[in-house]
């Protein structure tokens, strides 16, 4: 989906190549990737620490970008992009929740200080990324508010992992609270972005058991 969005919105081939290779061409993105690899691919890191780092990648490293795109949605801009963002943010949220759930079953957990140190590293990297990505102030959206939002997201993640808050920051973006609410999309208006049970929208004939099916 990411590549499709870039191809849709970026017409310049050189800019496309630059963005497709952001891990190599954008220093702050490169720093994100390096941090993630250091925590998830190193033999010196425990399984519990890997889970925390994975939760940080899914829950913190994407949160600023999601907030910026939901800011567009609040203003009724770029519906195709914002709908794609809904689908991606939903999945990232589930990935983060899964990491936290799995962490709750770990018997030998790291200390709170260790957890806080990992999260602080992720927050600092994400805030640096947003400083580069958002150099100008917009109505209701700027770098300082975004940094505070990242701290708020980090505190929520730390609490979900079972530890105390680090920053005690408040959510500066009221529109981001809508993400946690259950979607009520009218499917006559647009494609739904919520999950559905397998087979709910399928034709009845597709649910018939048939021994003569050709495989």
N, C-alpha and C positions, 0 to 999 in steps of 0.2 A: 504493500500500500504506500509506503514511503516513496519508493521510486516512481510510482504512478503519479503521486502528488507533485513531485519535482518536475516530471515531464509535462504535467498539465500547466503548472504555474510559471515555470522558468523556460523561456524561449531561447535564450542565448546558450549555444552548445558548450562554450567555455565555462560559463557559470554553472551549468549542469554538472560538468565533469568535476568542477571545484567542490560542489556540494556532495556529489556521489562519493568523493574521496575525502570527506570532511575529517575523518580520523587521521588522515595524513596532512591535510592542508590547513586545518583550523587548530591552532595550539590548545585552546580551551577544550575542544572536543577530544583532542588527542589525550589530554590530561584525564578526562573522564574515562576513556577506554583503558588507559594505563592503570588507573586506580582500580578499576573493576577487575582487570586481569591479575593485578598484584594480590588482591584479596581472594579471588576465586580459583586461581590456577597455581598458587604457591603451595609447596609441600609443608611449609612452616605454619600454615594457618589451620586452625581446628575447624571441624564441620560446623560448629555453632557460630564461629566467626564468619564463615562463608555465608551462612544463612543471613546473618545481619547485613553483610555487605550486599548480598543479592537483594534483600528487602530495600536497602538504601538506593540501589541502582533503579529498581522498579518504582519505588515510592518517592524518591527525592530527585533523581537525575532527570526525570521527565516532567515533574510537577510545574516547573516554571514555564516550560513550553506549552503545556496544557492550559495553564492559566492565561497566557497571552492569546491563545486561540479562542478560549471561551470568552475572553473580553470582546473579541470580534463577534461572537455569537450573540452576546448581550445587545449589541448594536445592530443586529440583523444583517451582518456582512458575511459574504463568502459562505453560503449555506453548505456547499459541497465539502469544503475544507472542514468546517465545524462539525459536520456529521461524521466525517472520517475520524475526526478527533474524538468524538464520543465513543466510537467503536474501539479505538486504540486505547484511550484512557480507561475504559471499562476493563479491558484485558490486563492492562498494567496493574490496575487495582486488585484484580484477582490474583495476579502473580505475587504481589506484595502480601496480600492476606494469607496466601498459601505458605509463604516463607515464615510469617509470624506464627501461623498455626503449627507448622512443623517445629519451629523453635520452642514452642510451649511443651513439646514432648521430649526435648533434650534434657537429660538428667544433669549433666555437668556443664552448667552455663558459665560464661565468662563473667567477670565482675562488672558492676555497674559502671565503674570508671572506664573499663575496656570498651564497653558498649558505647558509652558517651564519646570516647575518643574516635571510634570508627565513624559514628554519625557526624561528629564535628568536621572530620575530614571531608566527608561527602557534601556537607552543607557549604563549606568554604569553596569547594570546586564548583558547585552549582551556582553559587553567588557570583563567582568570577565569570562563569559562562554568561550569566544574565547581564552582567555589567557590559560585556562585549556585544551581546545580542540586542540590548535595549539601551542604546546610547542617548536617545532623546526622550523627553517627558511627554506623555500623552494624557488625555483627560481620564483620570481615574486609573492610570497605569504608568508607573515609572520604576526606575531601578531600586529606589529605597523601599517602596512598597513591596516590590517583588522579593527583595532580600528578607523583609519581615515575613512575607508569606512562606518562603522556604523554611524559615525558622519555625513557623507555626506547623507546617507539614512534618518537619523533623520531630517536633515535640509529640505530635499525634502518633508517629511511628514508634518512638521510644516507649510511649505509654502502652501501645499495643504489644510491644515486646515484653512488657512487664516491669519497666523501670521508670524512674522519675523524669520529669521534664528537664530540659536543659536551658531553654531560652525564655520560656513563659511568654511568648509573643502571641498577640491576637491576630486573627484573620483579617487582613485589610480589604479583602475582596469578597463582598457579600454574594456576588454571583457564583462564586465557587462552591457555596453551600448547596447549590442546586444539584451538583454532581452526585452527592450522597443520597438524594431523594430518588424514589422509584419512578422510572419513566412512565408516562401515560400517553405515548404517541398514538395519534389517530391514524390507523394504517390506511385510511382512505385519503389522507393528506400526503403522507410520505412513507418511505420504508422505515420500519421500526428499528430502533437501535438497541432494544432490550433483548435479553436472552429468551428463548422459547424452548419448550420441551421437544425432543426429537419426534418428528412425524405429525406435530399438531396441525401444520398447514398443508400436509400432504394430501393427495387425492386418495379416496377410500380404496381404490383398486390397488394402490401401491402397498397396502397393508395386508393383502391377501396372501396366505401361505399356499405355495404352489410347488408340487414335486416335479413339475415339468419345466421349471425355469431353466433357461439356457445360460450356463456360466462359461 
